[in-house]
């Protein structure tokens, strides 16, 4: 009789602890637990409050997307979009759900999967999705923080955040690259991209996947030949190239008390924006861009979207904006 009571007490204690753990996990503002959903105006917020994830609508568009943005800026600055090609029209009837098998998926109003992480955990009901302080959305084991199943930094959209990467995934044989939005109201991939050149020693801007219209020049181990100033950038720390059995990548870190981001805009320019703690408002300042207007490229004539490479007499070839 006493043995049965002891077993019952232990069972109830275990059940209580499991419910407490589940409740704590559910209440965390930065986490979607296994089986949970996010919809409507509900959001995730990174632990330090820098980033937020949820449904958003760009500009005057009536379409909604799942995205990540800087939380406290005057203008919502979106840095990552999940369903770039498949918007929804009603976020309250749509939901972002972490399934028991570890797959994070967006279901539209008809409960059809229109985007997913295509990730699978080793066991069911043992994962969580968490928005980190650096803007990276992770799906990982709920007990082992080193067991990362999927991360948004492997699939950037138009923005390269500190801690993020541009490069090549050797195991999946996939490029890790940026693509611009089509316009300010449509985050679907456009014709401009930023990627690592085949020789993996330089970053290049490419039009329509085929025409290269800018290069940083080769990486020397400390800087790019054509843009050496990036190494002394006041908002960037530890800019470098890393290669191992899993991937090869360019990455960088953040200077304390600042925020910065690189991105490729809708015109095909590679830009850097920055913010300092002592700025009066949460607004971005432009810090760097390439290519600049009429930048000497020493290339043959080529018209690429908003850009035109034209011959300038003995000066060689220059890149200039074309008014379309």
Phi and psi restraints in degrees (value plus and minus 20) as a CYANA .aco file:
   2 UNK   PHI     -82.6   -42.6
   2 UNK   PSI     -56.8   -16.8
   3 UNK   PHI     -83.3   -43.3
   3 UNK   PSI     -62.2   -22.2
   4 UNK   PHI     -83.9   -43.9
   4 UNK   PSI     -61.4   -21.4
   5 UNK   PHI     -82.8   -42.8
   5 UNK   PSI     -60.3   -20.3
   6 UNK   PHI     -83.5   -43.5
   6 UNK   PSI     -63.4   -23.4
   7 UNK   PHI     -82.3   -42.3
   7 UNK   PSI     -62.6   -22.6
   8 UNK   PHI     -83.6   -43.6
   8 UNK   PSI     -62.8   -22.8
   9 UNK   PHI     -83.0   -43.0
   9 UNK   PSI     -62.7   -22.7
  10 UNK   PHI     -83.7   -43.7
  10 UNK   PSI     -60.4   -20.4
  11 UNK   PHI     -83.0   -43.0
  11 UNK   PSI     -65.1   -25.1
  12 UNK   PHI     -85.9   -45.9
  12 UNK   PSI     -57.2   -17.2
  13 UNK   PHI     -84.3   -44.3
  13 UNK   PSI     -64.4   -24.4
  14 UNK   PHI     -82.2   -42.2
  14 UNK   PSI     -62.1   -22.1
  15 UNK   PHI     -83.9   -43.9
  15 UNK   PSI     -61.0   -21.0
  16 UNK   PHI     -83.0   -43.0
  16 UNK   PSI     -65.9   -25.9
  17 UNK   PHI     -82.9   -42.9
  17 UNK   PSI     -59.1   -19.1
  18 UNK   PHI     -83.6   -43.6
  18 UNK   PSI     -61.3   -21.3
  19 UNK   PHI     -87.9   -47.9
  19 UNK   PSI     -58.6   -18.6
  20 UNK   PHI     -82.7   -42.7
  20 UNK   PSI     -65.0   -25.0
  21 UNK   PHI     -81.8   -41.8
  21 UNK   PSI     -62.0   -22.0
  22 UNK   PHI     -85.0   -45.0
  22 UNK   PSI     -61.4   -21.4
  23 UNK   PHI     -83.6   -43.6
  23 UNK   PSI     -64.5   -24.5
  24 UNK   PHI     -81.1   -41.1
  24 UNK   PSI     -63.6   -23.6
  25 UNK   PHI     -82.1   -42.1
  25 UNK   PSI     -63.0   -23.0
  26 UNK   PHI     -85.8   -45.8
  26 UNK   PSI     -52.6   -12.6
  27 UNK   PHI    -102.5   -62.5
  27 UNK   PSI     -32.8     7.2
  28 UNK   PHI     -86.1   -46.1
  28 UNK   PSI     107.0   147.0
  29 UNK   PHI     -92.1   -52.1
  29 UNK   PSI     -31.0     9.0
  30 UNK   PHI    -125.1   -85.1
  30 UNK   PSI     -12.6    27.4
  31 UNK   PHI    -149.1  -109.1
  31 UNK   PSI     120.5   160.5
  32 UNK   PHI    -130.4   -90.4
  32 UNK   PSI      96.3   136.3
  33 UNK   PHI    -103.0   -63.0
  33 UNK   PSI     145.0   185.0
  34 UNK   PHI     -76.7   -36.7
  34 UNK   PSI     107.3   147.3
  35 UNK   PHI      69.5   109.5
  35 UNK   PSI     -30.8     9.2
  36 UNK   PHI    -105.2   -65.2
  36 UNK   PSI     141.2   181.2
  37 UNK   PHI    -150.6  -110.6
  37 UNK   PSI     142.3   182.3
  38 UNK   PHI    -152.3  -112.3
  38 UNK   PSI     110.0   150.0
  39 UNK   PHI    -173.1  -133.1
  39 UNK   PSI     155.5   195.5
  40 UNK   PHI      39.7    79.7
  40 UNK   PSI    -152.5  -112.5
  41 UNK   PHI    -118.7   -78.7
  41 UNK   PSI      -7.2    32.8
  42 UNK   PHI     -94.7   -54.7
  42 UNK   PSI     124.6   164.6
  43 UNK   PHI    -158.5  -118.5
  43 UNK   PSI     143.8   183.8
  44 UNK   PHI    -119.0   -79.0
  44 UNK   PSI     130.0   170.0
  45 UNK   PHI    -152.3  -112.3
  45 UNK   PSI     111.2   151.2
  46 UNK   PHI     -80.9   -40.9
  46 UNK   PSI     136.4   176.4
  47 UNK   PHI     -75.7   -35.7
  47 UNK   PSI     -57.7   -17.7
  48 UNK   PHI    -110.4   -70.4
  48 UNK   PSI     -18.1    21.9
  49 UNK   PHI      59.6    99.6
  49 UNK   PSI     -11.0    29.0
  50 UNK   PHI     -95.0   -55.0
  50 UNK   PSI     -62.9   -22.9
  51 UNK   PHI    -137.9   -97.9
  51 UNK   PSI     135.2   175.2
  52 UNK   PHI    -157.8  -117.8
  52 UNK   PSI     125.9   165.9
  53 UNK   PHI    -146.1  -106.1
  53 UNK   PSI     117.7   157.7
  54 UNK   PHI     153.3   193.3
  54 UNK   PSI    -185.3  -145.3
  55 UNK   PHI    -101.2   -61.2
  55 UNK   PSI     119.1   159.1
  56 UNK   PHI    -163.4  -123.4
  56 UNK   PSI     139.8   179.8
  57 UNK   PHI    -145.3  -105.3
  57 UNK   PSI     103.6   143.6
  58 UNK   PHI     -98.7   -58.7
  58 UNK   PSI     110.5   150.5
  59 UNK   PHI      37.3    77.3
  59 UNK   PSI    -152.0  -112.0
  60 UNK   PHI    -116.8   -76.8
  60 UNK   PSI      -9.2    30.8
  61 UNK   PHI     -84.2   -44.2
  61 UNK   PSI     132.7   172.7
  62 UNK   PHI    -121.2   -81.2
  62 UNK   PSI     -15.0    25.0
  63 UNK   PHI    -111.3   -71.3
  63 UNK   PSI     130.6   170.6
  64 UNK   PHI    -139.8   -99.8
  64 UNK   PSI     126.3   166.3
  65 UNK   PHI    -155.7  -115.7
  65 UNK   PSI     135.8   175.8
  66 UNK   PHI    -107.5   -67.5
  66 UNK   PSI     105.0   145.0
  67 UNK   PHI    -166.2  -126.2
  67 UNK   PSI     152.5   192.5
  68 UNK   PHI    -140.4  -100.4
  68 UNK   PSI     115.3   155.3
  69 UNK   PHI    -162.7  -122.7
  69 UNK   PSI     142.9   182.9
  70 UNK   PHI     -89.8   -49.8
  70 UNK   PSI     109.2   149.2
  71 UNK   PHI     -94.7   -54.7
  71 UNK   PSI     -59.5   -19.5
  72 UNK   PHI    -128.1   -88.1
  72 UNK   PSI      -0.8    39.2
  73 UNK   PHI    -109.3   -69.3
  73 UNK   PSI     129.6   169.6
  74 UNK   PHI     -76.9   -36.9
  74 UNK   PSI     -68.5   -28.5
  75 UNK   PHI    -120.6   -80.6
  75 UNK   PSI     106.4   146.4
  76 UNK   PHI     -80.3   -40.3
  76 UNK   PSI      96.2   136.2
  77 UNK   PHI    -123.8   -83.8
  77 UNK   PSI      82.2   122.2
  78 UNK   PHI    -102.1   -62.1
  78 UNK   PSI     111.6   151.6
  79 UNK   PHI    -135.2   -95.2
  79 UNK   PSI     -31.4     8.6
  80 UNK   PHI    -177.1  -137.1
  80 UNK   PSI     121.6   161.6
  81 UNK   PHI    -152.0  -112.0
  81 UNK   PSI     112.9   152.9
  82 UNK   PHI     -99.7   -59.7
  82 UNK   PSI     -83.9   -43.9
  83 UNK   PHI    -114.2   -74.2
  83 UNK   PSI      41.2    81.2
  84 UNK   PHI     -78.1   -38.1
  84 UNK   PSI     -58.3   -18.3
  85 UNK   PHI    -116.7   -76.7
  85 UNK   PSI     -26.6    13.4
  86 UNK   PHI    -156.2  -116.2
  86 UNK   PSI      57.5    97.5
  87 UNK   PHI     -92.0   -52.0
  87 UNK   PSI     145.0   185.0
  88 UNK   PHI    -135.8   -95.8
  88 UNK   PSI     142.4   182.4
  89 UNK   PHI    -126.9   -86.9
  89 UNK   PSI     -36.4     3.6
  90 UNK   PHI    -156.1  -116.1
  90 UNK   PSI      81.7   121.7
  91 UNK   PHI     -89.5   -49.5
  91 UNK   PSI     -39.5     0.5
  92 UNK   PHI     -97.2   -57.2
  92 UNK   PSI     -45.9    -5.9
  93 UNK   PHI    -120.2   -80.2
  93 UNK   PSI     -20.5    19.5
  94 UNK   PHI    -125.5   -85.5
  94 UNK   PSI     142.5   182.5
  95 UNK   PHI    -174.3  -134.3
  95 UNK   PSI     123.0   163.0
  96 UNK   PHI    -116.7   -76.7
  96 UNK   PSI      99.9   139.9
  97 UNK   PHI    -148.1  -108.1
  97 UNK   PSI     116.3   156.3
  98 UNK   PHI    -115.4   -75.4
  98 UNK   PSI      90.1   130.1
  99 UNK   PHI     -98.2   -58.2
  99 UNK   PSI     136.8   176.8
 100 UNK   PHI     -75.9   -35.9
 100 UNK   PSI     -46.3    -6.3
 101 UNK   PHI    -102.5   -62.5
 101 UNK   PSI     -18.8    21.2
 102 UNK   PHI      74.9   114.9
 102 UNK   PSI     -12.7    27.3
 103 UNK   PHI    -114.4   -74.4
 103 UNK   PSI     105.9   145.9
 104 UNK   PHI    -115.4   -75.4
 104 UNK   PSI     104.4   144.4
 105 UNK   PHI    -157.3  -117.3
 105 UNK   PSI     128.7   168.7
 106 UNK   PHI    -123.0   -83.0
 106 UNK   PSI     102.9   142.9
 107 UNK   PHI    -126.1   -86.1
 107 UNK   PSI     110.8   150.8
 108 UNK   PHI    -101.1   -61.1
 108 UNK   PSI    -188.8  -148.8
 109 UNK   PHI     -80.5   -40.5
 109 UNK   PSI     -47.0    -7.0
 110 UNK   PHI    -114.0   -74.0
 110 UNK   PSI      -9.6    30.4
 111 UNK   PHI      42.4    82.4
 111 UNK   PSI      11.6    51.6
 112 UNK   PHI    -117.2   -77.2
 112 UNK   PSI     115.1   155.1
 113 UNK   PHI     -90.7   -50.7
 113 UNK   PSI      98.3   138.3
 114 UNK   PHI    -130.1   -90.1
 114 UNK   PSI     -31.0     9.0
 115 UNK   PHI    -177.0  -137.0
 115 UNK   PSI     124.9   164.9
 116 UNK   PHI    -173.8  -133.8
 116 UNK   PSI     141.8   181.8
 117 UNK   PHI     -97.9   -57.9
 117 UNK   PSI     -33.4     6.6
 118 UNK   PHI      33.6    73.6
 118 UNK   PSI      17.3    57.3
 119 UNK   PHI    -125.7   -85.7
 119 UNK   PSI     130.4   170.4
 120 UNK   PHI    -156.3  -116.3
 120 UNK   PSI     107.9   147.9
 121 UNK   PHI    -105.8   -65.8
 121 UNK   PSI     142.9   182.9
 122 UNK   PHI     -92.4   -52.4
 122 UNK   PSI     -45.3    -5.3
 123 UNK   PHI    -164.3  -124.3
 123 UNK   PSI     133.4   173.4
 124 UNK   PHI     -94.5   -54.5
 124 UNK   PSI     134.6   174.6
 125 UNK   PHI      35.2    75.2
 125 UNK   PSI      16.1    56.1
 126 UNK   PHI    -152.1  -112.1
 126 UNK   PSI       3.7    43.7
 127 UNK   PHI    -148.0  -108.0
 127 UNK   PSI     145.3   185.3
 128 UNK   PHI    -166.5  -126.5
 128 UNK   PSI     134.9   174.9
 129 UNK   PHI    -126.3   -86.3
 129 UNK   PSI     110.1   150.1
 130 UNK   PHI    -154.5  -114.5
 130 UNK   PSI     116.1   156.1
 131 UNK   PHI    -113.8   -73.8
 131 UNK   PSI      94.9   134.9
 132 UNK   PHI    -103.4   -63.4
 132 UNK   PSI     147.1   187.1
 133 UNK   PHI     -86.0   -46.0
 133 UNK   PSI     -38.9     1.1
 134 UNK   PHI    -112.6   -72.6
 134 UNK   PSI     -15.6    24.4
 135 UNK   PHI      70.4   110.4
 135 UNK   PSI     -15.9    24.1
 136 UNK   PHI    -107.3   -67.3
 136 UNK   PSI     109.0   149.0
 137 UNK   PHI    -114.6   -74.6
 137 UNK   PSI      99.3   139.3
 138 UNK   PHI    -130.9   -90.9
 138 UNK   PSI     125.3   165.3
 139 UNK   PHI    -133.4   -93.4
 139 UNK   PSI     101.2   141.2
 140 UNK   PHI    -163.1  -123.1
 140 UNK   PSI     150.3   190.3
 141 UNK   PHI     -82.0   -42.0
 141 UNK   PSI     119.0   159.0
 142 UNK   PHI     -94.6   -54.6
 142 UNK   PSI     -28.1    11.9
 143 UNK   PHI    -132.9   -92.9
 143 UNK   PSI     -57.6   -17.6
 144 UNK   PHI    -124.4   -84.4
 144 UNK   PSI      83.6   123.6
 145 UNK   PHI     -88.1   -48.1
 145 UNK   PSI     -36.2     3.8
 146 UNK   PHI    -106.0   -66.0
 146 UNK   PSI     -30.6     9.4
 147 UNK   PHI    -110.6   -70.6
 147 UNK   PSI      63.1   103.1
 148 UNK   PHI    -110.4   -70.4
 148 UNK   PSI     103.5   143.5
 149 UNK   PHI    -112.3   -72.3
 149 UNK   PSI     -55.2   -15.2
 150 UNK   PHI    -180.4  -140.4
 150 UNK   PSI     130.3   170.3
 151 UNK   PHI    -169.8  -129.8
 151 UNK   PSI     124.8   164.8
 152 UNK   PHI     -87.6   -47.6
 152 UNK   PSI     -44.2    -4.2
 153 UNK   PHI     -83.8   -43.8
 153 UNK   PSI     -38.1     1.9
 154 UNK   PHI    -100.5   -60.5
 154 UNK   PSI     -33.3     6.7
 155 UNK   PHI    -155.1  -115.1
 155 UNK   PSI      42.3    82.3
 156 UNK   PHI     -86.4   -46.4
 156 UNK   PSI     140.9   180.9
 157 UNK   PHI    -124.3   -84.3
 157 UNK   PSI    -115.5   -75.5
 158 UNK   PHI    -128.6   -88.6
 158 UNK   PSI     -19.4    20.6
 159 UNK   PHI    -145.1  -105.1
 159 UNK   PSI     117.7   157.7
 160 UNK   PHI    -132.2   -92.2
 160 UNK   PSI      86.6   126.6
 161 UNK   PHI    -110.5   -70.5
 161 UNK   PSI     137.7   177.7
 162 UNK   PHI     -75.6   -35.6
 162 UNK   PSI     113.7   153.7
 163 UNK   PHI      69.0   109.0
 163 UNK   PSI     -35.9     4.1
 164 UNK   PHI    -100.5   -60.5
 164 UNK   PSI    -189.9  -149.9
 165 UNK   PHI    -175.0  -135.0
 165 UNK   PSI     132.6   172.6
 166 UNK   PHI    -146.1  -106.1
 166 UNK   PSI     106.7   146.7
 167 UNK   PHI     154.1   194.1
 167 UNK   PSI    -155.7  -115.7
 168 UNK   PHI    -166.9  -126.9
 168 UNK   PSI     107.5   147.5
 169 UNK   PHI    -107.7   -67.7
 169 UNK   PSI      89.0   129.0
 170 UNK   PHI     -90.9   -50.9
 170 UNK   PSI     -53.8   -13.8
 171 UNK   PHI     -91.6   -51.6
 171 UNK   PSI     -61.8   -21.8
 172 UNK   PHI    -110.6   -70.6
 172 UNK   PSI     -30.7     9.3
 173 UNK   PHI      36.5    76.5
 173 UNK   PSI      30.0    70.0
 174 UNK   PHI    -149.0  -109.0
 174 UNK   PSI     121.7   161.7
 175 UNK   PHI     -94.1   -54.1
 175 UNK   PSI     126.5   166.5
 176 UNK   PHI    -131.5   -91.5
 176 UNK   PSI      86.2   126.2
 177 UNK   PHI    -166.4  -126.4
 177 UNK   PSI     148.0   188.0
 178 UNK   PHI    -122.1   -82.1
 178 UNK   PSI     127.6   167.6
 179 UNK   PHI    -154.2  -114.2
 179 UNK   PSI     118.4   158.4
 180 UNK   PHI     -91.6   -51.6
 180 UNK   PSI     139.6   179.6
 181 UNK   PHI     -90.2   -50.2
 181 UNK   PSI     137.6   177.6
 182 UNK   PHI     -89.5   -49.5
 182 UNK   PSI     -62.5   -22.5
 183 UNK   PHI    -180.9  -140.9
 183 UNK   PSI    -198.3  -158.3
 184 UNK   PHI     -85.2   -45.2
 184 UNK   PSI     -35.4     4.6
 185 UNK   PHI    -133.9   -93.9
 185 UNK   PSI     -15.7    24.3
 186 UNK   PHI    -159.6  -119.6
 186 UNK   PSI      84.9   124.9
 187 UNK   PHI    -101.5   -61.5
 187 UNK   PSI     -13.1    26.9
 188 UNK   PHI     -79.8   -39.8
 188 UNK   PSI     127.8   167.8
 189 UNK   PHI     -78.8   -38.8
 189 UNK   PSI     114.4   154.4
 190 UNK   PHI    -121.0   -81.0
 190 UNK   PSI    -180.5  -140.5
 191 UNK   PHI    -110.6   -70.6
 191 UNK   PSI     -27.7    12.3
 192 UNK   PHI    -119.6   -79.6
 192 UNK   PSI     117.6   157.6
 193 UNK   PHI    -161.8  -121.8
 193 UNK   PSI     133.8   173.8
 194 UNK   PHI    -138.0   -98.0
 194 UNK   PSI     103.1   143.1
 195 UNK   PHI    -169.1  -129.1
 195 UNK   PSI     151.5   191.5
 196 UNK   PHI    -105.6   -65.6
 196 UNK   PSI     114.6   154.6
 197 UNK   PHI     -84.3   -44.3
 197 UNK   PSI     139.2   179.2
 198 UNK   PHI     -73.2   -33.2
 198 UNK   PSI     -56.1   -16.1
 199 UNK   PHI     -97.3   -57.3
 199 UNK   PSI     -23.4    16.6
 200 UNK   PHI      40.8    80.8
 200 UNK   PSI       7.4    47.4
 201 UNK   PHI    -138.2   -98.2
 201 UNK   PSI     -20.8    19.2
 202 UNK   PHI    -170.9  -130.9
 202 UNK   PSI     137.3   177.3
 203 UNK   PHI    -117.0   -77.0
 203 UNK   PSI     119.8   159.8
 204 UNK   PHI    -152.9  -112.9
 204 UNK   PSI     127.7   167.7
 205 UNK   PHI    -116.7   -76.7
 205 UNK   PSI     112.3   152.3
 206 UNK   PHI    -149.2  -109.2
 206 UNK   PSI     118.0   158.0
 207 UNK   PHI    -123.2   -83.2
 207 UNK   PSI     109.2   149.2
 208 UNK   PHI      34.6    74.6
 208 UNK   PSI      12.4    52.4
 209 UNK   PHI      49.3    89.3
 209 UNK   PSI     -19.0    21.0
 210 UNK   PHI    -150.5  -110.5
 210 UNK   PSI     -54.7   -14.7
 211 UNK   PHI    -122.9   -82.9
 211 UNK   PSI      91.6   131.6
 212 UNK   PHI     -99.7   -59.7
 212 UNK   PSI     107.8   147.8
 213 UNK   PHI    -143.0  -103.0
 213 UNK   PSI     -18.8    21.2
 214 UNK   PHI    -181.3  -141.3
 214 UNK   PSI     125.6   165.6
 215 UNK   PHI    -158.4  -118.4
 215 UNK   PSI     126.1   166.1
 216 UNK   PHI     -98.1   -58.1
 216 UNK   PSI     -29.9    10.1
 217 UNK   PHI      60.8   100.8
 217 UNK   PSI     150.3   190.3
 218 UNK   PHI     -87.0   -47.0
 218 UNK   PSI     130.9   170.9
 219 UNK   PHI    -104.5   -64.5
 219 UNK   PSI     104.6   144.6
 220 UNK   PHI    -108.5   -68.5
 220 UNK   PSI     -28.6    11.4
 221 UNK   PHI      88.8   128.8
 221 UNK   PSI     -37.3     2.7
 222 UNK   PHI    -150.8  -110.8
 222 UNK   PSI     -49.5    -9.5
 223 UNK   PHI    -179.9  -139.9
 223 UNK   PSI     147.9   187.9
 224 UNK   PHI    -106.1   -66.1
 224 UNK   PSI     118.3   158.3
 225 UNK   PHI     -77.5   -37.5
 225 UNK   PSI     -63.0   -23.0
 226 UNK   PHI    -108.6   -68.6
 226 UNK   PSI     -32.8     7.2
 227 UNK   PHI    -157.4  -117.4
 227 UNK   PSI      42.9    82.9
 228 UNK   PHI     -83.4   -43.4
 228 UNK   PSI     -41.1    -1.1
 229 UNK   PHI     -86.5   -46.5
 229 UNK   PSI     -36.8     3.2
 230 UNK   PHI     -84.7   -44.7
 230 UNK   PSI     -46.1    -6.1
 231 UNK   PHI     -90.9   -50.9
 231 UNK   PSI     -49.5    -9.5
 232 UNK   PHI    -122.1   -82.1
 232 UNK   PSI      -4.2    35.8
 233 UNK   PHI     -77.9   -37.9
 233 UNK   PSI     106.1   146.1
 234 UNK   PHI     -89.9   -49.9
 234 UNK   PSI     -29.2    10.8
 235 UNK   PHI    -129.6   -89.6
 235 UNK   PSI     -17.3    22.7
 236 UNK   PHI    -141.8  -101.8
 236 UNK   PSI     116.5   156.5
 237 UNK   PHI    -145.6  -105.6
 237 UNK   PSI     120.0   160.0
 238 UNK   PHI      37.9    77.9
 238 UNK   PSI      20.0    60.0
 239 UNK   PHI     -85.8   -45.8
 239 UNK   PSI     107.6   147.6
 240 UNK   PHI    -187.7  -147.7
 240 UNK   PSI     157.8   197.8
 241 UNK   PHI    -136.5   -96.5
 241 UNK   PSI     111.6   151.6
 242 UNK   PHI    -148.0  -108.0
 242 UNK   PSI     116.6   156.6
 243 UNK   PHI    -157.8  -117.8
 243 UNK   PSI     109.2   149.2
 244 UNK   PHI    -162.2  -122.2
 244 UNK   PSI    -186.4  -146.4
 245 UNK   PHI     -88.5   -48.5
 245 UNK   PSI     -42.3    -2.3
 246 UNK   PHI    -111.2   -71.2
 246 UNK   PSI     -59.2   -19.2
 247 UNK   PHI    -181.2  -141.2
 247 UNK   PSI     143.2   183.2
 248 UNK   PHI    -144.0  -104.0
 248 UNK   PSI     115.9   155.9
 249 UNK   PHI    -177.2  -137.2
 249 UNK   PSI     133.0   173.0
 250 UNK   PHI    -118.3   -78.3
 250 UNK   PSI     116.9   156.9
 251 UNK   PHI    -169.0  -129.0
 251 UNK   PSI     148.7   188.7
 252 UNK   PHI    -176.5  -136.5
 252 UNK   PSI     144.4   184.4
 253 UNK   PHI    -135.5   -95.5
 253 UNK   PSI     154.7   194.7
 254 UNK   PHI    -121.4   -81.4
 254 UNK   PSI     118.4   158.4
 255 UNK   PHI     -92.5   -52.5
 255 UNK   PSI     115.5   155.5
 256 UNK   PHI     -75.6   -35.6
 256 UNK   PSI     125.6   165.6
 257 UNK   PHI      44.8    84.8
 257 UNK   PSI       4.5    44.5
 258 UNK   PHI    -156.3  -116.3
 258 UNK   PSI     145.0   185.0
 259 UNK   PHI    -150.4  -110.4
 259 UNK   PSI     123.5   163.5
 260 UNK   PHI    -172.1  -132.1
 260 UNK   PSI     140.2   180.2
 261 UNK   PHI    -177.3  -137.3
 261 UNK   PSI     123.0   163.0
 262 UNK   PHI    -121.6   -81.6
 262 UNK   PSI     126.4   166.4
 263 UNK   PHI    -175.3  -135.3
 263 UNK   PSI     140.2   180.2
 264 UNK   PHI    -127.3   -87.3
 264 UNK   PSI     100.5   140.5
 265 UNK   PHI    -108.2   -68.2
 265 UNK   PSI    -199.6  -159.6
 266 UNK   PHI     -88.3   -48.3
 266 UNK   PSI     -36.0     4.0
 267 UNK   PHI    -112.0   -72.0
 267 UNK   PSI     -24.7    15.3
 268 UNK   PHI      74.6   114.6
 268 UNK   PSI     -11.7    28.3
 269 UNK   PHI    -107.6   -67.6
 269 UNK   PSI     123.4   163.4
 270 UNK   PHI    -113.3   -73.3
 270 UNK   PSI      95.0   135.0
 271 UNK   PHI    -144.1  -104.1
 271 UNK   PSI     135.5   175.5
 272 UNK   PHI    -143.2  -103.2
 272 UNK   PSI     113.3   153.3
 273 UNK   PHI    -138.6   -98.6
 273 UNK   PSI     132.4   172.4
 274 UNK   PHI    -165.0  -125.0
 274 UNK   PSI     138.1   178.1
 275 UNK   PHI    -164.9  -124.9
 275 UNK   PSI     117.1   157.1
 276 UNK   PHI    -131.0   -91.0
 276 UNK   PSI     134.7   174.7
 277 UNK   PHI     -80.0   -40.0
 277 UNK   PSI     -50.3   -10.3
 278 UNK   PHI    -108.9   -68.9
 278 UNK   PSI     -15.0    25.0
 279 UNK   PHI     -86.0   -46.0
 279 UNK   PSI     121.6   161.6
 280 UNK   PHI     -85.5   -45.5
 280 UNK   PSI     -49.3    -9.3
 281 UNK   PHI    -154.2  -114.2
 281 UNK   PSI     143.5   183.5
 282 UNK   PHI    -102.3   -62.3
 282 UNK   PSI      56.3    96.3
 283 UNK   PHI    -150.6  -110.6
 283 UNK   PSI     128.3   168.3
 284 UNK   PHI    -104.9   -64.9
 284 UNK   PSI     126.1   166.1
 285 UNK   PHI    -134.4   -94.4
 285 UNK   PSI     115.9   155.9
 286 UNK   PHI     -91.7   -51.7
 286 UNK   PSI     111.9   151.9
 287 UNK   PHI    -136.8   -96.8
 287 UNK   PSI     -48.0    -8.0
 288 UNK   PHI    -184.6  -144.6
 288 UNK   PSI     125.8   165.8
 289 UNK   PHI    -174.2  -134.2
 289 UNK   PSI     131.4   171.4
 290 UNK   PHI    -169.6  -129.6
 290 UNK   PSI     123.3   163.3
 291 UNK   PHI     -97.8   -57.8
 291 UNK   PSI     131.2   171.2
 292 UNK   PHI    -101.7   -61.7
 292 UNK   PSI     145.7   185.7
 293 UNK   PHI     -80.7   -40.7
 293 UNK   PSI     113.3   153.3
 294 UNK   PHI      36.2    76.2
 294 UNK   PSI      19.0    59.0
 295 UNK   PHI     -99.0   -59.0
 295 UNK   PSI     114.0   154.0
 296 UNK   PHI     -85.4   -45.4
 296 UNK   PSI      98.7   138.7
 297 UNK   PHI    -131.7   -91.7
 297 UNK   PSI     -37.2     2.8
 298 UNK   PHI      31.5    71.5
 298 UNK   PSI      28.7    68.7
 299 UNK   PHI    -149.1  -109.1
 299 UNK   PSI     146.2   186.2
 300 UNK   PHI     -91.5   -51.5
 300 UNK   PSI     142.4   182.4
 301 UNK   PHI     -79.8   -39.8
 301 UNK   PSI     118.7   158.7
 302 UNK   PHI    -182.8  -142.8
 302 UNK   PSI     111.1   151.1
 303 UNK   PHI    -123.0   -83.0
 303 UNK   PSI     108.1   148.1
 304 UNK   PHI    -154.3  -114.3
 304 UNK   PSI      76.0   116.0
 305 UNK   PHI      39.4    79.4
 305 UNK   PSI    -135.3   -95.3
 306 UNK   PHI    -103.8   -63.8
 306 UNK   PSI     -20.7    19.3
 307 UNK   PHI    -135.7   -95.7
 307 UNK   PSI     131.4   171.4
 308 UNK   PHI    -160.3  -120.3
 308 UNK   PSI     107.1   147.1
 309 UNK   PHI    -114.9   -74.9
 309 UNK   PSI      97.3   137.3
 310 UNK   PHI    -144.4  -104.4
 310 UNK   PSI     135.0   175.0
 311 UNK   PHI    -102.2   -62.2
 311 UNK   PSI     111.8   151.8
 312 UNK   PHI    -140.3  -100.3
 312 UNK   PSI      40.7    80.7
 313 UNK   PHI      38.6    78.6
 313 UNK   PSI    -154.8  -114.8
 314 UNK   PHI     -94.0   -54.0
 314 UNK   PSI     -27.9    12.1
 315 UNK   PHI     -99.1   -59.1
 315 UNK   PSI     -26.5    13.5
 316 UNK   PHI      74.7   114.7
 316 UNK   PSI    -163.3  -123.3
 317 UNK   PHI    -134.2   -94.2
 317 UNK   PSI     120.8   160.8
 318 UNK   PHI    -149.3  -109.3
 318 UNK   PSI     129.8   169.8
 319 UNK   PHI    -119.8   -79.8
 319 UNK   PSI     104.1   144.1
 320 UNK   PHI    -153.5  -113.5
 320 UNK   PSI     135.3   175.3
 321 UNK   PHI     -92.3   -52.3
 321 UNK   PSI     116.2   156.2
 322 UNK   PHI    -125.3   -85.3
 322 UNK   PSI     107.3   147.3
 323 UNK   PHI     -99.2   -59.2
 323 UNK   PSI      93.2   133.2
